[in-house]
């Protein structure tokens, strides 16, 4: 089911999109949603979480997403889907939007998945580790798993 301007797709009815505009991980989902034409619908169900105040690590938020990260999507039935690629894939697999960015064929899907993993392993994770264990180490020192690394 494709979203039309002003309508909320069935998957997103009664859902809440927990996010914080401007930080890296939510931007991934926002860019994906914009590319497939459902960003406005996603923003209609958005609840901004103050990551800088550590709200994402509050007991209330960790009951929903034990990882303590944003973004995550809580569906109307209470199911929570976290992790950027998982949220994007959920939107695509539900048929929401006007494009398929994860590939049309089995081969395209395999190649896209391969490159997504390679970019994560060789670019994104090292850059994130540098930031969280280096310049932002003090900010992340009390933030659970994100503080486990070594500079």
Buried (B, 14 or more C-beta within 10 A) or exposed (E): EEBEEEBBBBBBEEBBBBBBEEEEBBBBBBBBBBBBBBBBBBEBBBEEBEBEEBBBBBEEBEEBBEBBBBBBBBBEEEEBBBBBBEBBBBBBEEEBBEEBBBBEEEEEEEEBBEEBEEEBEEEBEEEBBEBBBEEBEEBBEEBEEBBEBEE
